[in-house]
Amino acid sequence: MTAARLRLAPAERRQQIIEAAQDLYATRPYDEVSTVELAAAAGVARGLINHYFGDKRELFLAAMRESVLMPEQPLQGLEGKSLEERARLTMSWILDAATTYGEAWVNASGAANLHGSSDIQAVIDEADDRAARLVLDALGLPDDAQLRARLRPVATLTKAVCREWLQRGTFTRDEALDLLTTTVLLFVQKENA
């Protein structure tokens, strides 16, 4: 006897499938996860994967997008702080987010290098641009195309530092925070000098 499936609104069902995919991709690479496993983990028929996402690749991209995009809400408690203090608090917030998302965030954020696909790179580029805008906002700097261009490479460094800290243990959190804060300040202060 099979359990009755819970009827969900389409947006809720789609989110349920994405969350199941995130759980699977957090510990296993794309190529090792089958559509049958994805459907089973989400508690849906395999056809719903195709209905909501078209194919396994599109589901992977949706799951990855949610794993690597930083939230859009502004950081609180930065008013009246110096640029250096704001940079340190901002990078600490990003490290906290990396801790919260853990392996899933680190694995997904490095996926572009592993798969080299333009659609995956587009997701990473979108995430890096959003992160640059959030950092500029937190630092109290204008959302300027040149400043965003200067900060996008810091996103790549941030992911690499988080891998060293969270996966390899070669950095402590404080060492990661010092390195990233110094780098952000170097990139934005040179522009403002």
JOZI-V131471 format. One line per field, one symbol per residue. phi: phi as a letter, one per 30 degrees, with the letter a starting at -180 (. if undefined). psi: psi as a letter, one per 40 degrees, with the letter a starting at -180 (. if undefined). burial: b if it has 9 or more other ideal C-beta (glycine too) atoms within 8 Angstrom, else e. A space follows every 50 residues. Layout:
phi=???
psi=???
burial=???
This chain:
phi=.cdddddbdedddededddddeddddcbdedcccddddddddibdedded ddbjaddddeddddeddcdddddddciceicdeddddddddddddddddd dheedddddcddddchcddddddddddddddddddedddicddceddddd dedddddeddddddddccidbddddddddddedededdddddd
psi=hiihihhiidddddddddddddddedeiideehidddddddefiiddddd ddediddddddddddddehiieiiiifeheiidddddddddddddddddd dadddddddedddddfidddddddddddddddddddddefiighdddddd dddddddddddddddddefeiiddddddddddddddddddde.
burial=eeeeeeeeeeeebbebbbbbbbbbbbeeeeeebeeebbbebbebebebbb ebbeebebbbbbbbbbbbbbeeeebeebeeeebebbbbbbbbbbbebbee bbbbbbbbbbbbeeeeeeebbebbbbbbbbbbbbbbbbbebeeeeebbeb bbebbbbbbebbbbbbeeeebeeebbbebbbebbbebbbebee
